[in-house]
């Protein structure tokens, strides 16, 4: 199997304006076989979880739910494509869509920290 995300931490470096994650949001990834989970919080996110599947190329297909700083429960789906940086760290290029609220779409980039 390609990339193992277990025990890696990620932080957003770019996000669409309609997204809620910021540079203060920290994701802690856990991976067991093809199953990926993460808890995250920080910035505008009080608490969030994601659940996904990792393919042989390290792509992640996931669903997420989070409670924002307004006390709202927000849900969505995301597809993440990995890039290995020169320093060996992982950068994830994400395409996401809210399944709650205005159901808008966006793009973000998170990097291993």
C-alpha positions in Angstrom: 0.0 0.0 0.0 1.2 3.5 -0.8 0.9 6.3 1.8 0.3 5.5 5.4 -1.4 8.5 7.2 -1.4 6.9 10.7 -0.5 9.4 13.5 0.2 12.2 11.0 -0.9 15.8 11.8 -2.2 18.2 9.1 -2.9 21.9 9.1 -4.7 23.9 6.4 -2.6 26.2 4.3 -5.3 27.3 1.8 -9.1 27.1 1.8 -12.1 28.5 -0.2 -13.9 31.4 1.5 -17.0 29.2 2.2 -14.8 26.7 4.2 -14.5 26.7 8.0 -11.0 25.3 8.5 -8.2 27.7 9.1 -4.4 27.6 9.9 -5.5 27.1 13.5 -7.3 23.8 12.7 -5.2 20.7 13.4 -6.2 17.3 12.0 -4.8 14.1 13.7 -5.1 11.2 11.2 -5.3 7.5 12.2 -5.2 4.8 9.6 -6.1 1.1 10.0 -5.7 -0.7 6.7 -7.8 1.2 4.2 -9.9 3.0 6.9 -8.9 6.5 7.8 -10.3 8.5 10.7 -9.4 11.9 12.1 -10.4 14.2 15.0 -9.8 17.9 14.4 -10.4 21.2 16.1 -9.1 24.7 16.3 -10.0 28.1 14.8 -13.7 28.1 13.8 -14.1 24.4 14.6 -15.0 23.3 18.1 -14.8 19.6 17.2 -14.8 17.6 14.0 -14.5 14.0 12.8 -13.9 12.5 9.5 -14.1 8.9 8.2 -12.6 7.9 4.9 -11.2 5.2 2.7 -7.6 5.3 1.3 -6.9 3.8 -2.1 -3.6 2.3 -3.3 -2.4 5.7 -4.6 -3.1 7.4 -1.3 -6.2 9.2 -2.4 -8.8 9.6 0.3 -12.6 9.6 -0.1 -14.2 10.8 3.1 -17.2 12.2 4.9 -16.9 14.7 7.7 -19.0 16.4 10.4 -18.1 19.2 12.6 -19.5 21.7 15.1 -18.4 25.2 14.3 -17.9 28.2 16.6 -21.6 29.2 16.1 -22.6 25.9 17.6 -23.9 24.6 14.2 -23.5 21.0 13.1 -22.0 21.0 9.6 -21.5 17.9 7.3 -19.8 17.3 4.0 -17.8 15.0 1.7 -14.2 15.4 0.5 -11.8 13.9 -2.0 -8.1 14.3 -1.1 -5.2 13.7 -3.6 -1.7 13.5 -2.0 1.5 15.1 -3.2 4.8 14.3 -1.5 6.9 17.5 -1.0 10.6 17.8 -1.4 11.0 17.5 2.4 9.1 14.2 2.5 6.0 15.7 4.1 2.5 15.1 2.6 0.4 17.8 1.0 -3.3 17.0 0.4 -5.2 18.7 -2.4 -8.8 18.6 -1.4 -12.1 19.1 -3.3 -15.0 19.2 -0.9 -18.8 19.8 -0.8 -21.1 20.7 2.1 -24.0 18.3 2.5 -25.6 20.7 5.0 -26.1 24.5 4.9 -25.8 26.0 1.5 -24.4 22.8 -0.1 -21.6 24.8 -1.7 -18.3 23.3 -3.0 -14.8 24.4 -2.4 -11.1 23.5 -2.5 -8.5 23.4 0.2 -4.9 22.3 0.7 -3.6 20.8 4.0 0.0 20.0 4.8 1.6 17.6 7.2 3.0 19.5 10.2 
